[in-house]
Amino acid sequence: MKTNGARFLDSLGIPFEAREYEVDPDDLAATTVARKIGMPAEQVFKTLLTTGGPGSYVFAVVPGDAELDFKKLARAAGLRKIEMVPLKDVQPLTGYIRGGVTIFGAKKAYPVFVDETVILFDKISVSAGTRGVQLILSPDDYLRAAAALSEPVAAVDLTKASREAHA
């Protein structure tokens, strides 16, 4: 299945595998997607659209088993504070619905901040731009494709420390 995300990667000559899975609209969790495509949740990256205020949007790309740390993202993006974009605004801003958001082929390019753990893996998975299809590619190729969007791209620490680390 050719999605906007797949077409974008094709246009750059970046190799990827499109992996389809059955969608449960009541469970769009990245950990569920990971199980369905047979990859560890920490290798399945979810793409979140955040805002630092009117007209200020930033993509955060974090592992499926992690939680975004808004303070870390705001610091990395040079913003005072940051929060999730209301769900009703995600599709008008990106062209994608929840569970299918990707930085590739979005209506408009926004700065991209990817969690630094992305480089730990040979392959990662991201949404292809539609529910039920994931793109599997190397982290280097993902970052190269992200840079082709002509918006700032950075790999930084974006996740909250796990509770076990504080025990």
C-alpha positions as CSV (number, residue, x, y, z in Angstrom):
1,M,0.0,0.0,0.0
2,K,1.5,3.3,-1.1
3,T,0.8,6.0,1.5
4,N,2.0,9.7,1.6
5,G,4.8,8.6,3.9
6,A,5.9,5.8,1.6
7,R,5.8,8.1,-1.5
8,F,7.9,10.7,0.3
9,L,10.6,8.1,1.2
10,D,10.4,6.7,-2.4
11,S,11.0,10.3,-3.7
12,L,14.2,10.4,-1.7
13,G,15.4,6.9,-2.7
14,I,15.3,5.8,0.9
15,P,14.7,2.1,1.4
16,F,11.9,0.9,3.7
17,E,9.5,-1.9,4.3
18,A,5.8,-1.2,4.6
19,R,4.2,-3.5,7.2
20,E,0.5,-3.7,7.5
21,Y,-1.5,-4.7,10.6
22,E,-5.1,-5.0,11.6
23,V,-6.4,-1.8,13.2
24,D,-8.5,-1.7,16.4
25,P,-9.9,1.9,16.5
26,D,-10.4,1.4,20.3
27,D,-6.7,0.6,20.9
28,L,-4.3,2.7,18.9
29,A,-1.5,2.4,21.4
30,A,2.0,2.2,20.0
31,T,2.6,-0.8,22.3
32,T,-0.3,-2.6,20.6
33,V,1.0,-1.7,17.1
34,A,4.4,-3.0,18.1
35,R,2.9,-6.4,19.1
36,K,1.0,-6.6,15.9
37,I,4.0,-5.9,13.7
38,G,6.3,-8.1,15.7
39,M,8.7,-5.5,17.0
40,P,9.7,-4.3,20.5
41,A,7.7,-1.3,21.6
42,E,10.9,0.8,22.1
43,Q,11.6,0.4,18.4
44,V,8.1,1.6,17.3
45,F,8.2,5.4,17.4
46,K,5.0,7.4,17.8
47,T,4.7,10.8,16.2
48,L,3.1,13.5,18.4
49,L,2.1,17.0,17.3
50,T,2.7,19.6,20.0
51,T,2.3,23.3,20.3
52,G,4.2,26.1,22.0
53,G,1.3,28.5,21.4
54,P,-0.6,29.9,18.5
55,G,1.1,29.2,15.2
56,S,4.0,27.3,16.9
57,Y,4.0,23.5,16.2
58,V,6.6,20.9,16.8
59,F,6.7,17.1,16.1
60,A,7.9,14.9,18.9
61,V,8.9,11.4,17.9
62,V,9.3,9.1,20.9
63,P,9.5,5.3,21.6
64,G,6.1,3.5,21.8
65,D,6.7,2.4,25.4
66,A,7.8,5.9,26.6
67,E,6.1,9.1,27.7
68,L,7.0,12.5,26.3
69,D,8.6,14.9,28.8
70,F,7.0,18.2,27.8
71,K,9.7,20.2,29.7
72,K,12.5,18.5,27.9
73,L,10.8,19.1,24.5
74,A,10.2,22.8,25.3
75,R,13.8,23.2,26.3
76,A,15.1,21.5,23.1
77,A,12.7,23.6,21.0
78,G,13.5,26.9,22.7
79,L,10.0,27.4,23.9
80,R,8.7,28.5,27.3
81,K,6.2,25.6,27.5
82,I,4.7,23.0,25.2
83,E,1.6,20.9,25.2
84,M,-0.2,18.4,23.0
85,V,-2.2,19.8,20.1
86,P,-5.9,19.2,20.7
87,L,-7.0,16.0,18.9
88,K,-9.6,17.9,16.8
89,D,-6.7,20.1,15.4
90,V,-4.3,17.2,14.5
91,Q,-5.9,16.4,11.1
92,P,-6.4,20.0,9.9
93,L,-2.7,20.7,10.8
94,T,-1.1,17.5,9.5
95,G,-3.6,15.8,7.1
96,Y,-3.4,12.7,9.3
97,I,-5.7,11.2,11.9
98,R,-4.7,9.9,15.4
99,G,-2.9,6.6,15.0
100,G,-1.6,7.6,11.5
101,V,0.4,10.7,12.1
102,T,3.9,10.9,10.4
103,I,6.3,13.7,9.7
104,F,6.5,12.5,6.0
105,G,3.9,14.0,3.6
106,A,2.2,16.1,6.3
107,K,0.3,19.1,5.1
108,K,3.1,21.4,6.5
109,A,6.6,20.6,7.8
110,Y,7.2,21.5,11.4
111,P,10.5,21.2,13.4
112,V,11.1,17.5,14.4
113,F,12.6,16.4,17.7
114,V,13.3,12.7,17.8
115,D,14.2,10.9,21.1
116,E,17.9,10.1,21.2
117,T,17.3,6.4,21.7
118,V,16.4,6.2,18.0
119,I,20.1,5.6,17.2
120,L,20.3,2.5,19.3
121,F,18.5,0.3,16.8
122,D,19.2,-1.2,13.4
123,K,15.6,-0.6,12.3
124,I,12.7,1.5,13.7
125,S,9.1,1.7,12.8
126,V,7.0,4.8,12.3
127,S,3.5,5.4,11.0
128,A,3.2,5.4,7.2
129,G,0.5,8.1,7.3
130,T,-2.5,5.9,7.7
131,R,-3.7,3.5,10.4
132,G,-2.7,0.0,9.7
133,V,0.6,0.6,8.0
134,Q,4.0,1.1,9.5
135,L,7.3,2.0,7.7
136,I,10.3,0.0,8.8
137,L,13.6,1.8,8.1
138,S,17.0,2.5,9.6
139,P,17.3,5.4,12.1
140,D,19.9,7.1,9.8
141,D,17.5,7.0,6.9
142,Y,14.7,8.3,9.1
143,L,16.8,11.3,10.2
144,R,18.0,11.9,6.6
145,A,14.4,11.9,5.4
146,A,13.4,14.2,8.3
147,A,16.2,16.6,7.3
148,A,14.8,16.7,3.7
149,L,11.7,18.5,5.1
150,S,13.7,21.7,5.4
151,E,12.8,22.2,9.1
152,P,15.1,21.8,12.0
153,V,15.7,18.2,13.1
154,A,17.3,17.1,16.4
155,A,17.8,13.9,18.3
156,V,17.5,14.7,22.0
157,D,16.4,13.2,25.3
158,L,12.6,13.6,25.2
159,T,11.2,11.0,27.5
160,K,10.3,10.8,31.2
161,A,12.6,8.8,33.4
162,S,11.1,5.4,34.3
163,R,9.7,5.0,37.8
164,E,12.2,2.2,38.5
165,A,15.1,4.7,38.1
166,H,13.8,6.6,41.1
167,A,13.2,3.6,43.3
